[in-house]
């Protein structure tokens, strides 16, 4: 009698086929890497006790963050361009679990007053945040700005396949996105020129969902700016075909939506703004808000 393959294996083959030759193959290999890194069984947090515990558990973060502090994070400078007031640097950040991320770093010429992590939305990348969502303006105001490009974030079959594969292996694509932003924060925490605790998270669209969840599972963030409240049920539309689940399709968070989107449940300064950050006046307000509270 032939052995029936497990659901995780079947989904894994589908994910590999859909993503063959793409950089999201790191995500296909992630469950194996997690098992290799794990020295002992993960102790899940007491989810009934804290909202943070619920977020940790349902995103699969304990499996990713075990040994986080002692795991090396390699930083390689790829290119740099001089601008008035700041330097734009393209860097590659490599982690044993999620592989290599492409990150743009805008470094003020004077000592930074703090740092901002800017997180783009679906069908966008770090360049969009830099050029269209205040990245350069924030750097010109004296803040160090870090903007990663999140992989498999195009609301397509690839993203859906990766999300299904990770879910079948007790992980989540949203948890991976949160983890990757935690890596950026880890890099900032190791920089002597960035004042400890003077860090803002800013997100656009799906990046807002990532930023708001990161703020739930870490300390040292003083400011949060978001332009979108997700319902945790939305899917990627496909005309004439079934809609596809993606990284923000997290039904387990649906009952917690009001609490997760309530600024009163976080000990930081949270500004909610119009989608894509609104007009010039609203953007000036965002810069003032971040500068005041960072």
C-alpha positions as a Markdown table, in Angstrom:
| # | Residue | x | y | z |
|---|---|---|---|---|
| 1 | Unk | 0.0 | 0.0 | 0.0 |
| 2 | Unk | 1.4 | 3.4 | -1.0 |
| 3 | Unk | 1.8 | 6.0 | 1.7 |
| 4 | Unk | -0.5 | 9.0 | 1.5 |
| 5 | Unk | 1.6 | 12.2 | 1.7 |
| 6 | Unk | 0.8 | 14.6 | 4.5 |
| 7 | Unk | -1.2 | 17.8 | 3.8 |
| 8 | Unk | 2.0 | 19.8 | 4.7 |
| 9 | Unk | 4.0 | 17.9 | 2.0 |
| 10 | Unk | 1.3 | 18.4 | -0.6 |
| 11 | Unk | 1.0 | 22.1 | 0.1 |
| 12 | Unk | 4.8 | 22.3 | 0.1 |
| 13 | Unk | 5.1 | 20.9 | -3.3 |
| 14 | Unk | 2.4 | 23.3 | -4.6 |
| 15 | Unk | 4.2 | 26.2 | -3.0 |
| 16 | Unk | 7.5 | 25.1 | -4.5 |
| 17 | Unk | 6.0 | 24.8 | -8.0 |
| 18 | Unk | 4.3 | 28.2 | -7.7 |
| 19 | Unk | 7.4 | 29.9 | -6.5 |
| 20 | Unk | 10.1 | 28.1 | -8.4 |
| 21 | Unk | 12.9 | 30.5 | -9.1 |
| 22 | Unk | 11.4 | 33.2 | -6.8 |
| 23 | Unk | 13.1 | 34.7 | -3.7 |
| 24 | Unk | 10.1 | 33.5 | -1.6 |
| 25 | Unk | 11.6 | 30.0 | -1.9 |
| 26 | Unk | 13.2 | 30.9 | 1.5 |
| 27 | Unk | 9.7 | 30.7 | 2.9 |
| 28 | Unk | 9.1 | 27.2 | 1.4 |
| 29 | Unk | 12.2 | 26.0 | 3.2 |
| 30 | Unk | 11.4 | 27.8 | 6.5 |
| 31 | Unk | 9.7 | 24.9 | 8.3 |
| 32 | Unk | 12.9 | 22.8 | 7.9 |
| 33 | Unk | 15.1 | 25.6 | 9.0 |
| 34 | Unk | 12.9 | 26.2 | 12.1 |
| 35 | Unk | 13.2 | 22.5 | 13.0 |
| 36 | Unk | 17.0 | 22.6 | 12.6 |
| 37 | Unk | 17.3 | 25.7 | 14.9 |
| 38 | Unk | 15.0 | 24.3 | 17.6 |
| 39 | Unk | 17.0 | 23.0 | 20.5 |
| 40 | Unk | 13.9 | 22.0 | 22.6 |
| 41 | Unk | 10.1 | 22.0 | 22.1 |
| 42 | Unk | 8.6 | 25.5 | 21.9 |
| 43 | Unk | 6.7 | 26.6 | 25.0 |
| 44 | Unk | 3.6 | 28.4 | 23.8 |
| 45 | Unk | 2.7 | 31.5 | 25.6 |
| 46 | Unk | -0.4 | 31.6 | 28.0 |
| 47 | Unk | -2.7 | 33.0 | 25.3 |
| 48 | Unk | -5.6 | 33.3 | 27.7 |
| 49 | Unk | -3.7 | 35.8 | 29.8 |
| 50 | Unk | -2.6 | 38.6 | 27.4 |
| 51 | Unk | -3.4 | 40.0 | 24.1 |
| 52 | Unk | 0.3 | 39.8 | 23.2 |
| 53 | Unk | 0.2 | 36.1 | 24.0 |
| 54 | Unk | -2.7 | 35.6 | 21.6 |
| 55 | Unk | -0.8 | 37.4 | 18.8 |
| 56 | Unk | 2.4 | 35.5 | 19.5 |
| 57 | Unk | 0.7 | 32.2 | 19.4 |
| 58 | Unk | -1.6 | 32.6 | 16.4 |
| 59 | Unk | 1.1 | 34.1 | 14.3 |
| 60 | Unk | 3.5 | 31.2 | 15.1 |
| 61 | Unk | 6.1 | 33.5 | 16.4 |
| 62 | Unk | 7.5 | 31.4 | 19.3 |
| 63 | Unk | 8.9 | 28.9 | 16.7 |
| 64 | Unk | 10.6 | 31.8 | 14.9 |
| 65 | Unk | 11.9 | 33.9 | 17.9 |
| 66 | Unk | 13.3 | 31.1 | 19.9 |
| 67 | Unk | 17.0 | 31.9 | 20.2 |
| 68 | Unk | 16.4 | 35.3 | 18.5 |
| 69 | Unk | 18.9 | 37.3 | 20.5 |
| 70 | Unk | 21.8 | 34.9 | 19.9 |
| 71 | Unk | 21.2 | 34.3 | 16.2 |
| 72 | Unk | 23.6 | 36.4 | 14.0 |
| 73 | Unk | 22.2 | 38.9 | 11.6 |
| 74 | Unk | 24.5 | 39.6 | 8.6 |
| 75 | Unk | 24.4 | 43.1 | 7.1 |
| 76 | Unk | 26.0 | 43.7 | 3.7 |
| 77 | Unk | 26.1 | 47.1 | 2.1 |
| 78 | Unk | 25.3 | 46.9 | -1.6 |
| 79 | Unk | 25.2 | 50.5 | -2.8 |
| 80 | Unk | 25.0 | 54.0 | -1.5 |
| 81 | Unk | 24.0 | 57.4 | -3.0 |
| 82 | Unk | 24.6 | 60.8 | -1.5 |
| 83 | Unk | 21.7 | 63.2 | -1.1 |
| 84 | Unk | 21.5 | 66.6 | 0.6 |
| 85 | Unk | 21.1 | 65.9 | 4.3 |
| 86 | Unk | 21.3 | 62.1 | 4.1 |
| 87 | Unk | 22.8 | 59.0 | 2.5 |
| 88 | Unk | 20.7 | 56.3 | 0.8 |
| 89 | Unk | 22.1 | 52.9 | 1.3 |
| 90 | Unk | 20.9 | 49.6 | -0.1 |
| 91 | Unk | 21.7 | 46.7 | 2.2 |
| 92 | Unk | 21.1 | 43.0 | 2.4 |
| 93 | Unk | 20.1 | 41.5 | 5.7 |
| 94 | Unk | 20.6 | 37.7 | 6.0 |
| 95 | Unk | 19.1 | 35.6 | 8.8 |
| 96 | Unk | 19.4 | 31.8 | 9.2 |
| 97 | Unk | 15.6 | 31.3 | 9.1 |
| 98 | Unk | 14.2 | 33.7 | 6.5 |
| 99 | Unk | 17.2 | 34.1 | 4.3 |
| 100 | Unk | 18.1 | 37.5 | 2.7 |
| 101 | Unk | 16.0 | 40.7 | 2.8 |
| 102 | Unk | 16.6 | 43.7 | 0.6 |
| 103 | Unk | 16.4 | 46.9 | 2.7 |
| 104 | Unk | 16.9 | 50.6 | 1.9 |
| 105 | Unk | 18.5 | 52.6 | 4.7 |
| 106 | Unk | 18.3 | 56.5 | 4.7 |
| 107 | Unk | 21.0 | 57.8 | 7.1 |
| 108 | Unk | 21.1 | 61.5 | 8.1 |
| 109 | Unk | 24.5 | 63.2 | 7.9 |
| 110 | Unk | 24.1 | 64.3 | 11.5 |
| 111 | Unk | 23.4 | 62.0 | 14.5 |
| 112 | Unk | 19.8 | 60.7 | 14.1 |
| 113 | Unk | 17.2 | 61.8 | 16.6 |
| 114 | Unk | 15.6 | 58.4 | 16.2 |
| 115 | Unk | 14.6 | 55.9 | 13.6 |
| 116 | Unk | 11.6 | 55.0 | 11.5 |
| 117 | Unk | 10.8 | 51.6 | 10.0 |
| 118 | Unk | 8.6 | 52.1 | 6.9 |
| 119 | Unk | 6.6 | 49.1 | 5.7 |
| 120 | Unk | 5.0 | 49.1 | 2.2 |
| 121 | Unk | 1.8 | 47.5 | 1.2 |
| 122 | Unk | 0.8 | 44.9 | -1.4 |
| 123 | Unk | 2.1 | 45.3 | -4.9 |
| 124 | Unk | 4.6 | 47.8 | -3.7 |
| 125 | Unk | 8.2 | 47.8 | -2.4 |
| 126 | Unk | 10.7 | 49.8 | -0.3 |
| 127 | Unk | 11.2 | 52.3 | -3.1 |
| 128 | Unk | 7.5 | 53.2 | -3.1 |
| 129 | Unk | 7.7 | 54.0 | 0.6 |
| 130 | Unk | 10.9 | 56.0 | 0.2 |
| 131 | Unk | 9.5 | 58.1 | -2.7 |
| 132 | Unk | 5.8 | 58.3 | -2.0 |
| 133 | Unk | 5.2 | 57.7 | 1.7 |
| 134 | Unk | 7.5 | 60.2 | 3.4 |
| 135 | Unk | 10.6 | 58.1 | 3.6 |
| 136 | Unk | 12.9 | 60.8 | 2.2 |
| 137 | Unk | 11.1 | 63.6 | 4.1 |
| 138 | Unk | 11.6 | 61.8 | 7.4 |
| 139 | Unk | 15.3 | 61.3 | 6.6 |
| 140 | Unk | 15.7 | 65.0 | 5.8 |
| 141 | Unk | 14.1 | 65.8 | 9.1 |
| 142 | Unk | 17.0 | 64.0 | 10.9 |
| 143 | Unk | 15.6 | 60.5 | 11.3 |
| 144 | Unk | 17.2 | 57.2 | 10.2 |
| 145 | Unk | 14.7 | 55.4 | 8.0 |
| 146 | Unk | 14.7 | 51.7 | 7.4 |
| 147 | Unk | 12.5 | 50.2 | 4.6 |
| 148 | Unk | 12.5 | 46.5 | 3.9 |
| 149 | Unk | 11.0 | 44.9 | 0.8 |
| 150 | Unk | 8.6 | 42.2 | 2.0 |
| 151 | Unk | 8.6 | 39.1 | -0.3 |
| 152 | Unk | 5.6 | 37.3 | -1.7 |
| 153 | Unk | 3.4 | 40.4 | -1.2 |
| 154 | Unk | 1.7 | 40.8 | -4.5 |
| 155 | Unk | -1.7 | 39.4 | -3.7 |
| 156 | Unk | -1.3 | 36.6 | -6.2 |
| 157 | Unk | -1.1 | 32.8 | -6.5 |
| 158 | Unk | 2.5 | 32.9 | -5.2 |
| 159 | Unk | 1.5 | 34.7 | -2.0 |
| 160 | Unk | -1.5 | 32.5 | -1.4 |
| 161 | Unk | 0.7 | 29.3 | -1.9 |
| 162 | Unk | 3.3 | 30.5 | 0.5 |
| 163 | Unk | 0.6 | 31.4 | 3.1 |
| 164 | Unk | -1.0 | 28.0 | 2.7 |
| 165 | Unk | 2.3 | 26.1 | 3.0 |
| 166 | Unk | 3.4 | 28.0 | 6.2 |
| 167 | Unk | -0.1 | 27.5 | 7.7 |
| 168 | Unk | 0.1 | 23.8 | 7.1 |
| 169 | Unk | 3.4 | 23.8 | 9.1 |
| 170 | Unk | 2.0 | 25.7 | 12.1 |
| 171 | Unk | 3.5 | 29.0 | 11.0 |
| 172 | Unk | 2.0 | 32.0 | 9.2 |
| 173 | Unk | 3.1 | 34.4 | 6.4 |
| 174 | Unk | 2.0 | 37.3 | 8.5 |
| 175 | Unk | 4.1 | 35.9 | 11.4 |
| 176 | Unk | 7.1 | 35.8 | 9.0 |
| 177 | Unk | 6.5 | 39.5 | 8.0 |
| 178 | Unk | 6.4 | 40.4 | 11.7 |
| 179 | Unk | 9.5 | 38.5 | 12.3 |
| 180 | Unk | 11.3 | 40.2 | 9.4 |
| 181 | Unk | 10.4 | 43.6 | 10.9 |
| 182 | Unk | 11.7 | 42.4 | 14.2 |
| 183 | Unk | 15.0 | 41.7 | 12.5 |
| 184 | Unk | 15.1 | 45.3 | 11.3 |
| 185 | Unk | 14.5 | 46.5 | 14.8 |
| 186 | Unk | 17.2 | 44.2 | 16.0 |
| 187 | Unk | 19.6 | 45.9 | 13.6 |
| 188 | Unk | 18.5 | 49.4 | 14.9 |
| 189 | Unk | 18.9 | 48.2 | 18.5 |
| 190 | Unk | 22.6 | 47.4 | 17.8 |
| 191 | Unk | 23.4 | 50.8 | 16.3 |
| 192 | Unk | 25.0 | 53.1 | 18.8 |
| 193 | Unk | 23.8 | 56.2 | 16.9 |
| 194 | Unk | 20.1 | 55.4 | 17.4 |
| 195 | Unk | 18.7 | 56.4 | 20.8 |
| 196 | Unk | 17.2 | 53.4 | 22.5 |
| 197 | Unk | 13.4 | 53.5 | 22.5 |
| 198 | Unk | 13.2 | 56.3 | 19.9 |
| 199 | Unk | 11.7 | 54.2 | 17.1 |
| 200 | Unk | 8.6 | 54.6 | 15.0 |
| 201 | Unk | 6.7 | 52.1 | 12.9 |
| 202 | Unk | 4.9 | 53.3 | 9.9 |
| 203 | Unk | 2.8 | 51.2 | 7.5 |
| 204 | Unk | 0.7 | 51.5 | 4.4 |
| 205 | Unk | -2.2 | 49.2 | 3.6 |
| 206 | Unk | -1.0 | 45.7 | 4.4 |
| 207 | Unk | 2.1 | 47.2 | 5.8 |
| 208 | Unk | -0.1 | 48.9 | 8.4 |
| 209 | Unk | -1.4 | 45.5 | 9.5 |
| 210 | Unk | 2.2 | 44.3 | 9.9 |
| 211 | Unk | 3.3 | 47.4 | 11.8 |
| 212 | Unk | 0.3 | 47.2 | 14.2 |
| 213 | Unk | 1.1 | 43.6 | 15.0 |
| 214 | Unk | 4.8 | 44.2 | 15.4 |
| 215 | Unk | 3.9 | 46.9 | 18.0 |
| 216 | Unk | 2.0 | 44.2 | 19.9 |
| 217 | Unk | 5.0 | 41.8 | 20.3 |
| 218 | Unk | 8.0 | 44.1 | 21.0 |
| 219 | Unk | 9.0 | 46.9 | 23.3 |
| 220 | Unk | 11.1 | 49.9 | 22.4 |
| 221 | Unk | 8.7 | 51.4 | 19.8 |
| 222 | Unk | 7.3 | 54.8 | 20.8 |
| 223 | Unk | 5.3 | 55.7 | 17.7 |
| 224 | Unk | 2.9 | 53.9 | 15.4 |
| 225 | Unk | 1.4 | 55.4 | 12.2 |
| 226 | Unk | -1.2 | 53.3 | 10.2 |
| 227 | Unk | -3.5 | 54.1 | 7.3 |
| 228 | Unk | -5.6 | 50.9 | 7.2 |
| 229 | Unk | -7.7 | 48.7 | 9.5 |
| 230 | Unk | -7.9 | 45.1 | 8.2 |
| 231 | Unk | -10.9 | 42.9 | 8.9 |
| 232 | Unk | -8.7 | 39.7 | 8.8 |
| 233 | Unk | -11.1 | 38.0 | 6.3 |
| 234 | Unk | -10.2 | 39.9 | 3.1 |
| 235 | Unk | -8.8 | 38.0 | 0.1 |
| 236 | Unk | -7.1 | 38.8 | -3.2 |
| 237 | Unk | -9.8 | 39.3 | -5.8 |
| 238 | Unk | -9.5 | 37.4 | -9.1 |
| 239 | Unk | -12.2 | 38.2 | -11.7 |
| 240 | Unk | -13.9 | 35.0 | -12.8 |
| 241 | Unk | -12.0 | 32.9 | -10.3 |
| 242 | Unk | -12.3 | 32.3 | -6.5 |
| 243 | Unk | -10.6 | 34.9 | -4.4 |
| 244 | Unk | -7.3 | 33.9 | -2.9 |
| 245 | Unk | -6.4 | 34.1 | 0.8 |
| 246 | Unk | -3.2 | 36.0 | 1.6 |
| 247 | Unk | -1.1 | 37.2 | 4.5 |
| 248 | Unk | -3.9 | 39.2 | 6.1 |
| 249 | Unk | -6.5 | 36.4 | 5.9 |
| 250 | Unk | -6.4 | 35.4 | 9.6 |
| 251 | Unk | -9.9 | 34.4 | 10.7 |
| 252 | Unk | -8.6 | 33.7 | 14.2 |
| 253 | Unk | -8.0 | 37.4 | 14.7 |
| 254 | Unk | -11.5 | 38.4 | 13.6 |
| 255 | Unk | -13.0 | 38.2 | 17.1 |
| 256 | Unk | -10.1 | 40.3 | 18.4 |
| 257 | Unk | -10.4 | 43.0 | 15.7 |
| 258 | Unk | -11.7 | 45.8 | 17.9 |
| 259 | Unk | -9.1 | 45.2 | 20.5 |
| 260 | Unk | -6.2 | 44.9 | 18.0 |
| 261 | Unk | -7.3 | 48.2 | 16.4 |
| 262 | Unk | -7.8 | 50.1 | 19.6 |
| 263 | Unk | -5.0 | 52.6 | 20.3 |
| 264 | Unk | -5.9 | 52.4 | 24.0 |
| 265 | Unk | -4.6 | 48.9 | 24.2 |
| 266 | Unk | -1.0 | 49.9 | 23.3 |
| 267 | Unk | 1.4 | 51.9 | 25.4 |
| 268 | Unk | 2.7 | 54.2 | 22.6 |
| 269 | Unk | 1.6 | 57.1 | 20.5 |
| 270 | Unk | -0.6 | 55.8 | 17.6 |
| 271 | Unk | -1.8 | 58.0 | 14.8 |
| 272 | Unk | -4.4 | 56.7 | 12.3 |
| 273 | Unk | -4.3 | 58.6 | 9.0 |
| 274 | Unk | -6.1 | 58.5 | 5.6 |
| 275 | Unk | -5.2 | 55.8 | 3.2 |
| 276 | Unk | -1.9 | 56.6 | 1.4 |
| 277 | Unk | -1.3 | 59.3 | 4.0 |
| 278 | Unk | -3.7 | 61.9 | 2.6 |
| 279 | Unk | -2.9 | 65.4 | 1.3 |
| 280 | Unk | 0.0 | 67.7 | 1.9 |
| 281 | Unk | -1.4 | 69.0 | 5.1 |
| 282 | Unk | -2.0 | 65.5 | 6.6 |
| 283 | Unk | 1.6 | 64.5 | 5.6 |
| 284 | Unk | 3.0 | 67.5 | 7.3 |
| 285 | Unk | 1.0 | 66.5 | 10.4 |
| 286 | Unk | 2.5 | 63.0 | 10.2 |
| 287 | Unk | 6.0 | 64.3 | 10.1 |
| 288 | Unk | 5.3 | 66.6 | 13.1 |
| 289 | Unk | 3.6 | 63.8 | 15.0 |
| 290 | Unk | 6.6 | 61.4 | 14.5 |
| 291 | Unk | 9.1 | 64.1 | 15.4 |
| 292 | Unk | 7.2 | 65.1 | 18.5 |
| 293 | Unk | 6.9 | 61.6 | 20.1 |
| 294 | Unk | 9.8 | 59.6 | 18.8 |
